[in-house]
Amino acid sequence: MGSRLKPVSGEKVIKILSKEYGFSVSGQSGIHVRLSKLTYEGKVVTVVPLHAELRVGTLRNVLKLAKIDPDDFAGHLL
């Protein structure tokens, strides 16, 4: 299970989710930015903390909520 995820800033995660996966910012409370998109299965929502560096575990949870494969996402971090 060698995922290529690495610590990355919340801002960069938001940028990638918006540009590559069609998410848009739907709200913010404090440092947590809510992103959502509509799919044929319904609304998909995830929350990204605006930290300078998200730990890999945090990033995994963000991607899990967003229903995005971590290895696929890691390809956009290069």
C-alpha positions, 0 to 999 in steps of 0.5 A, a space after each residue: 500500500 505505497 501511496 505517494 501522498 505527501 504533506 501539502 498545504 490546505 490551499 494547494 489541496 483546495 486548488 487541485 480539488 477545484 481544478 482537477 475534480 470539479 469541486 467548488 468552495 461552498 463555505 468556510 468556518 474559521 480555518 475550515 473550507 467546505 468544498 462540494 460538487 454535484 454528481 449523479 450519485 448526489 452531493 459530495 462534500 469535503 472539508 479542508 483545513 487551511 493549514 500550511 501543511 496537512 499531515 498525510 492522515 488528514 489529507 487521506 480523510 479529506 480525500 475519503 470524504 471527497 471520494 477520490 483515490 489517494 493515488 490518483 490525487 498524488 499524481 497531481 502533486 508532482 
